[in-house]
Amino acid sequence: MCIRDRNMHKVSYNMIDLIVRYLEILVYEIKSINDRNAKEINPGELEIIKSKKDLCCFHSILAIKALIESVQGPCRRNQEAIGRSGFLTIANEVLNLGFVYKKTHREYYFSNYQICKLKSECTILLLSLLEPVSYTHLTLPTICSV
């Protein structure tokens, strides 16, 4: 499945880079919600913030699943494209996401299931990048450093 640049078309989109950039924005949003101080949040905002984080997690999971499908086979070119795209930095951020338990006016917590699912999908993609056609200088050492 080729979802990178196509040379014969007038307009060409590198979907792997676009998906990784979208994922980067979503993970940044999840981190910023996690890092917010519970005292800064009004009681009326709690459900909105929880919904926003759950939605960001859901879309992040879908983006990672799309990347997982692109490397199945294994497809060496897509594996290398994901390795060059900056995904490994994002994977490090995802795997370091913490769980938040805080109490303010009412119970204030985020869905830990979504975070666990996101970490699980990220791990599957990292393992898929190691699926050998042959190990390249790009995939194995870089992934082992994460």
Secondary structure, DSSP 8 states (H G I E B T S, - for coil): ---S--TTSSS---HHHHHHHHHHHHHHHHHHHHHS-GGGS-GGGHHHHHHHHHHHHHHHHHHHHHHHHHHTTT-HHHHHHHHHTTHHHHHHHHHT----EEESSSEEE--HHHHHHHHHHHHHHHHHHTS-SS--TTHHHHHHH-
